[in-house]
């Protein structure tokens, strides 16, 4: 058996340690944030290509107009990436904590996590906005969870 850690199979202790890390809520929230950032980057790039809100200066050279368009696309894409990362991290982290507390995996975890996410994202709008954000995200989470598990 080889002692090279890259070619030998992992030991039971190593598997247990890796499982402990990947099952933690902090890891799940962080990983979801990174994945959300990547998805948001692509999503923002696509949407910014469809909707260009900045007026183009027709007196500028073509090269300058292209630079302006790409700069606007980059700004919108980064903004979308940041928003998706925050939303994904909050949702995933709260769902993991709720599931750990309840010791159950059912639709109510998704609904509660959606409520926490919607309320947290709407915190600057006050209690009414937070309640609406909670209700909207909870309903969306319930619909997605129901659709994903309707055949179970």
Secondary structure, 3 states (H helix, E strand, C coil): CCCCCCCCCCCHHHHHHHHHHHCCHHHHHHHHHHHHHHHHHHHHHHHHHHCCCCCCCCCCCHHHHHHHHHHHHHHHHHHHHHHHHHHHHHHHHHHHHHHHHHCCCCHHHHHHHHHHHHHHHCHHHHHHHHHHHHHHHHHHHHHHHHHHCCCC
